[in-house]
């Protein structure tokens, strides 16, 4: 997470690319309501929401800065809260970023956990799943169709011309979430990738659930990239994850302070060579 008092997006991106890492993923929250009953899903035993959540830099602007100072680093959203976003502006922003970065965008989406935050955007929390699904379908129309249109319950616009168009049918769309049946059903039915959070050295059980969801949806499981977030940094554990079929391991920086970030990246740099040699 990038806060307003930590390392800059451009310095972070250069440091990540220089050490050989494949991608940089940034999250988003527009704000954190002071009065909030929704529990933070990252808490294991009632810990408060980290203060950096209220100080996040804008994800899109930060990724644009990262793109400007790198040449091969992939640029990921982890995750875009689509139900709280205007679809047409989002489509243009990330098509533009993809074009200007020569096709380096990976588009992660989430359904959102903060009821109060989403309510301030006019989002019906109980309908956010359907809203997000419609938003992705609308994004893909804007990205791929010369004349785009969409007529849904949550997203609707008449036939329109919207450019630029990203390459390769638009960025891959990855769904962030656990291994619950609702998440996996959405992954199997319309996503290009799945982004579970786990520090475990094995995801065999969760991958089996994804296989089952794909079978029910009539989807070839091999079409779906699996990117594990908060991945273990144990070399043997990482090796096992890749053997099980995981495509990408995303490491979570425990701090956004410059010196802490650079020190941790140096510690993790040997893991890049481990994966490159597989």
Secondary structure, 3 states (H helix, E strand, C coil): CCECCCCCHHHHHHHHHHCCCCEEEECCCCCCCCCCCCCCCCCCCCCCCCHHHHHECCHHHHHHHHHHCCCCCEEEEEEEEHHHCCHHHHHHHHHHHHHHCCCCEEEEEECCCCHHHHHHCCCCHHHHHHHHHHHHHHHHHHHHCCCEEEECCCCEEEEECCCCCCCCCCCEEEEECCCCHHHHHHHHHHCCEEECECCCCCCHHHHHHHHHHHHHHCCCHHHCEEEEECCCCCHHHHHHHHHHCCCEEECCCCCCCHHHHHHHHHHHHHHHHHHHCC
